[in-house]
C-alpha cells in the first residue's frame, strides 16, 4: 500500500522560560532540557511558557498544544526558606520551578516537564516505583503509641527500686524543668534500660510517659533501617523534629533493640550503619536547644555491644538495670495480673511465686493467658485456682529459647 505522507517542516519545538525585554531576547528550552534563544522583532509578543517552532534562523509562535506532554514525575522532598523546591527524581534531587503556583506539599507527587517546571500535582502522597522507608512506616505520627494511654504504676508489678529511680530521673525532667533550670542543673538526655527480655522495660516507659502527659514514640530498631541510602537518617530527623514540636512540650522517644542500630562502629561496620549512628548522636546532641523537653530511652540486653560514643557522658548518662524479678517481685507481678481479670479469691499466688525462680515478668504474665483459655474452654467466666495451676504447668512445659539478644520488652 502506498502512503500519501505530507511533507512537514523540520525544526524544533521550544518553550519560553525567560524573557529579557531590555535586549528583546527570549530564552527557550527544548524538550530534552537543552537551551536556545531568539531575538529581534516578535519577541515582544512572547510570554513565559509560550511555545515556538524554530526552523533554521526562522521561528514563529505556535499553539501550546504542540508542546509534547510530560511523562516525568517527581516527589517534593523539601522547600527551603528561600523558596527553593527540591524534588526527588529517580535517585537524584532536582531543583524544581513552580511558575504556575501549583499547590504543593512535602511528599506530594507532581508532574514536571523536561525543564523541571511543575505542571500539576498528581497526588498528596509519594508515588514511587520502589518502596521507600517513609512509605513503609507511614507518617512519623504512626510511631506515636496509642497503648501508652490509660496506664498507671498500678499496672506495673514489682521492681520497686527500679520504678522509683525511673520516676526520679524521668518524671522530674519532664515535670520540673523550670526548677532544674533555675538550679542550673544539666538536663538528662538519655537513659538506658538494660536487662533480660520480658522484664518490663517498654511497659514502664509507656507508664511514665502517660503519667507525665508526654508524647510517647515507640521505635523498634529494625523498623527504621532501610536499604535506601539516607532514608533511615531522614526518618530519625523527622521523629526528633516532631517530638520537638509536640503540643504538650514533653516527649519520650523510646528505642527498643537499640543495639540493632547502634552497635560499636569498627572497620567491619557497614557505611550505612556508621552514618545512622552518627546521625543519631548528632540529634541527641542537638535537641537540648529546643524549648520542648525530650528524653530518649533506649532498651537493650546487650549493653556490651553498644557504640561507646552512645554511652559517654552527655548522651546516655544513666543506666537502669532490670534484672530478673525477685520472689517479692514475682508475687507482685502475679497480683497485678489478678487485678486485670475476673478470678476467684484465695488463688495460690504465693505458691506460684515460689515455684517460678528466674522467670521473667512476661513469662509470669503468660500464666494468666493460659488460665483464661482453660476457664473459657470449660464455659466459665471466672478463673479458679485449678485453672491457674494448670496454666503454670502449661507455661512450664513450653520450650525456652535463647533470645539471641534481640528482644527487650
C-alpha positions in Angstrom: 0.0 0.0 0.0 1.3 3.4 -0.9 1.1 6.0 1.9 0.5 9.6 0.9 2.6 11.5 3.5 2.5 15.3 3.5 6.0 16.7 3.8 6.4 18.7 7.1 8.8 21.3 8.1 11.8 20.1 10.0 12.5 22.1 13.2 12.4 22.3 16.9 9.6 22.9 19.3 10.7 25.0 22.3 9.1 26.6 25.3 9.9 30.1 26.6 11.2 30.1 30.1 12.6 33.7 30.4 12.3 37.0 28.5 14.8 39.8 28.6 12.7 42.8 27.4 15.6 45.3 27.6 17.5 43.4 25.0 14.5 41.9 23.2 15.7 38.3 23.8 13.6 35.2 24.7 15.3 32.2 26.3 14.0 28.8 25.3 14.2 25.2 26.4 13.8 22.1 24.2 12.0 19.0 25.4 15.4 17.3 26.2 16.4 20.2 28.5 18.8 21.9 26.1 18.5 25.7 25.8 18.4 28.2 23.0 17.4 31.9 22.5 15.8 34.1 19.9 15.9 37.8 19.4 14.6 40.5 17.2 11.1 41.5 16.0 8.2 39.5 17.5 9.9 38.7 20.9 7.9 41.5 22.5 4.8 39.4 21.8 6.1 36.4 23.6 5.3 35.4 27.2 6.9 32.8 29.6 5.6 29.3 28.7 4.7 30.3 25.2 5.7 27.6 22.6 7.6 28.5 19.4 8.6 26.5 16.4 12.1 27.2 15.0 13.4 26.2 11.6 16.9 27.4 10.9 17.1 31.1 11.5 13.3 31.5 11.4 10.8 31.0 14.2 7.2 31.6 14.9 4.8 31.3 17.8 2.6 28.2 17.8 -0.2 26.7 19.9 0.8 25.5 23.4 -0.8 22.2 22.4 2.2 21.5 20.2 4.4 21.1 23.2 4.7 17.4 23.9 3.1 16.1 27.1 5.3 15.3 30.1 5.9 11.8 31.2 8.1 12.6 34.2 7.0 12.8 37.9 8.9 14.0 41.0 8.3 13.8 44.7 8.6 17.0 46.6 11.3 16.4 49.3 11.9 19.9 50.7 11.0 23.6 50.3 13.9 25.7 51.6 13.5 29.0 53.4 14.4 30.9 50.3 11.7 29.2 48.3 13.9 26.7 46.5 12.0 23.5 45.8 13.9 20.2 45.8 12.3 17.2 44.2 13.2 13.5 44.1 13.6 12.2 40.5 14.9 8.7 40.3 18.0 8.6 42.5 18.8 12.3 42.3 17.5 15.6 43.6 16.3 18.2 41.2 15.7 21.9 41.7 12.1 22.4 40.6 10.3 25.5 39.4 6.7 26.5 40.1 5.8 29.4 37.8 2.2 28.3 37.7 1.8 28.3 41.5 0.7 24.7 41.6 -0.3 23.8 45.2 2.5 21.5 46.6 3.4 20.0 49.9 6.2 17.8 51.3 6.0 14.2 49.9 3.4 15.1 47.3 3.8 13.8 43.8 3.9 16.3 40.9 4.3 16.1 37.1 7.2 18.0 35.7 8.5 18.8 32.2 12.0 18.5 30.8 12.9 21.9 32.2 11.9 20.9 35.7 8.8 23.1 35.7 5.9 21.7 37.8 2.9 21.2 35.6 0.4 19.8 38.1 0.0 17.9 41.4 -0.8 14.2 40.9 -1.2 13.1 44.5 -0.8 14.3 48.0 1.2 11.2 48.8 4.5 9.9 47.4 4.2 7.6 44.4 7.3 5.5 43.7 8.4 2.6 41.5 10.2 1.1 44.6 9.0 1.1 48.2 10.6 3.8 50.3 11.0 3.6 54.0 8.9 6.6 54.5 6.0 4.8 52.7 6.6 1.6 54.6 6.3 3.1 58.1 3.8 5.8 57.1 3.9 9.1 58.8 6.0 9.9 61.8 2.8 10.0 63.9 2.5 6.3 63.3 5.3 5.9 65.9 3.1 7.6 68.5 2.0 4.7 70.5 -1.7 4.8 71.4 -1.2 2.0 74.0 0.6 4.5 76.3 -2.8 5.8 77.4 -4.7 4.7 80.5 -1.7 3.1 82.1 -0.6 3.8 85.7 2.0 2.5 88.0 -0.6 0.1 89.4 -0.2 -1.8 86.1 3.5 -2.5 86.8 4.3 -5.2 89.3 7.4 -5.5 91.3 10.8 -3.7 90.8 10.1 -1.1 93.4 13.6 0.4 93.4 13.7 0.4 89.5 10.4 2.2 89.4 11.4 4.8 92.0 14.7 5.5 90.1 12.9 5.8 86.7 10.3 8.2 88.2 13.1 10.3 89.7 15.1 10.6 86.6 12.3 10.9 84.0 9.3 12.4 85.7 11.4 15.1 87.3 12.9 16.0 83.9 9.5 16.2 82.3 7.6 18.0 85.0 10.2 20.0 86.9 12.2 21.5 84.0 11.8 25.1 85.3 13.1 24.2 88.7 16.0 22.3 87.3 16.8 25.3 85.0 16.8 27.7 87.9 19.1 25.4 89.9 21.4 25.3 86.9 21.3 21.5 86.6 22.3 20.0 83.3 19.3 18.2 81.7 19.3 14.5 81.2 19.2 13.5 77.6 19.2 9.7 77.5 18.5 6.8 79.9 19.4 3.2 79.1 17.1 0.5 80.2 19.1 -2.8 80.4 18.2 -6.3 81.3 16.9 -9.6 80.1 14.0 -9.9 77.7 10.5 -9.7 79.2 11.3 -7.7 82.3 9.0 -4.8 81.5 11.3 -2.1 80.1 8.9 -1.0 77.4 5.9 -1.2 79.7 7.5 1.1 82.3 8.5 3.7 79.7 4.9 3.8 78.5 3.5 4.2 82.0 5.9 7.1 82.8 5.0 8.9 79.5 1.3 8.6 80.3 1.6 9.8 83.8 3.7 12.8 82.7 1.3 13.6 79.9 4.1 13.3 77.4 4.1 12.1 73.8 5.5 8.6 73.6 7.3 7.4 70.4 8.0 3.7 70.4 10.6 2.7 67.8 11.8 -0.8 67.2 15.4 -0.6 66.0 14.9 -2.7 62.7 11.8 -0.6 61.8 13.9 2.4 60.8 16.6 0.6 59.0 16.3 1.0 55.2 18.2 -0.4 52.3 17.9 3.0 50.6 20.8 5.5 51.2 19.8 8.3 53.6 16.3 7.2 54.3 17.0 6.0 57.9 18.7 9.2 58.8 15.9 11.2 57.4 13.3 9.3 59.4 15.3 9.8 62.6 15.4 13.6 61.9 11.6 13.7 61.3 10.9 11.8 64.6 13.1 14.2 66.7 11.6 17.2 64.9 8.0 16.0 65.6 8.9 15.5 69.2 10.4 19.0 69.5 7.2 20.5 68.0 4.8 18.5 70.2 1.9 20.5 71.7 2.5 19.2 75.2 6.1 20.2 75.0 7.1 16.9 76.5 8.2 13.7 74.7 9.7 10.4 75.4 11.4 8.7 72.4 11.8 5.0 73.2 14.2 2.9 71.1 13.7 -0.8 71.6 16.6 -3.0 70.5 18.9 0.0 70.3 21.8 -2.4 69.8 20.4 -3.3 66.3 21.1 0.3 65.1 23.9 1.5 67.3 26.4 -1.3 67.6 30.1 -0.5 68.1 31.4 1.0 64.9 34.5 -0.7 63.6 36.3 -1.3 60.4 33.8 -4.1 59.6 30.8 -1.9 60.1 28.8 -1.1 57.0 29.0 2.5 55.9 25.2 3.0 56.2 25.3 1.8 59.8 28.0 4.3 60.7 26.0 7.1 59.1 22.9 6.1 61.0 24.8 6.1 64.4 26.4 9.4 63.5 23.0 10.9 62.8 21.6 9.5 66.0 24.4 11.1 68.0 24.0 14.4 66.3 20.3 14.5 67.1 20.9 13.7 70.7 23.5 16.4 71.0 21.2 19.0 69.4 17.7 18.6 70.9 18.6 20.1 74.2 18.5 23.5 72.5 14.7 23.2 71.8 12.0 24.6 74.1 10.5 21.1 74.4 11.6 18.6 77.0 12.7 15.4 75.2 14.1 12.3 76.9 15.5 9.4 74.9 15.1 6.0 76.5 16.9 3.0 74.9 16.3 -0.6 75.8 18.8 -3.4 75.3 20.0 -6.6 76.8 23.4 -6.3 75.0 25.0 -3.2 76.6 28.4 -4.5 75.8 27.9 -4.2 72.0 26.7 -0.6 72.0 28.9 2.1 70.4 31.0 3.8 73.2 30.1 7.2 71.8 26.5 6.5 72.7 27.2 5.7 76.4 29.6 8.5 77.1 28.6 11.4 79.4 26.2 13.8 77.8 24.2 11.2 76.0 23.0 8.1 77.8 24.2 9.3 81.2 22.2 6.9 83.3 21.5 3.2 83.2 18.7 1.5 85.0 19.1 -2.3 85.1 16.1 -4.6 85.1 17.2 -7.9 86.5 15.0 -11.0 86.7 12.3 -10.5 89.3 12.9 -11.5 92.9 10.4 -13.5 94.9 8.6 -10.4 96.1 8.7 -9.0 92.6 7.1 -12.2 91.2 4.4 -12.1 93.8 3.5 -8.5 93.0 3.6 -9.2 89.2 1.1 -12.1 89.7 -1.1 -9.8 91.9 -1.2 -7.2 89.2 -2.3 -9.8 86.8 -5.1 -10.9 89.1 -6.5 -7.3 89.2 -6.8 -7.2 85.5 -9.1 -10.1 85.0 -12.0 -11.8 86.7 -10.9 -14.5 89.1 -11.8 -16.3 92.3 -10.4 -15.3 95.7 -7.6 -17.1 97.6 -5.6 -18.0 94.5 -2.3 -19.8 95.1 -0.2 -16.7 94.1 2.4 -17.2 96.8 2.9 -20.8 95.8 3.3 -19.8 92.2 5.9 -17.1 93.1 7.9 -19.7 95.0 7.8 -22.1 92.1 9.0 -19.6 89.4 12.6 -18.6 90.2 14.3 -16.9 87.3 11.0 -16.4 85.4 10.7 -13.1 83.6 7.6 -10.8 84.1 6.5 -11.7 80.6 6.6 -15.4 81.3 4.7 -15.0 84.6 2.0 -13.0 82.8 1.5 -15.8 80.3 0.2 -18.0 83.1 -2.9 -15.8 83.2 -3.3 -16.2 79.5 -3.2 -20.0 79.7 -5.6 -20.0 82.8 -8.1 -17.8 80.9 -8.1 -20.2 78.0 -8.7 -23.2 80.3 -11.6 -21.4 82.0 -13.2 -20.2 78.8 -12.9 -23.6 77.2 -14.8 -25.0 80.2 -17.6 -22.5 79.7 -16.7 -20.5 82.8 -16.3 -16.7 83.1 -14.0 -16.7 86.2 -10.6 -18.2 86.7 -10.3 -20.7 89.5 -7.2 -21.8 91.5 -7.1 -25.0 89.5 -7.0 -23.1 86.2 -4.0 -21.1 87.5 -2.2 -24.3 88.5 -2.8 -25.8 85.1 -1.8 -22.6 83.4 1.5 -22.7 85.3 2.1 -26.3 84.2 1.5 -25.4 80.5 3.9 -22.5 80.6 6.5 -24.6 82.4 6.4 -27.2 79.6 7.0 -24.6 76.9 10.4 -24.8 75.4 12.5 -21.8 76.5 14.5 -20.4 73.5 17.5 -18.2 73.7 16.6 -14.6 72.8 19.7 -14.0 70.8 19.9 -10.7 72.4 17.1 -9.2 70.3 14.0 -9.0 72.5 13.9 -6.3 75.1 10.3 -6.0 76.1 
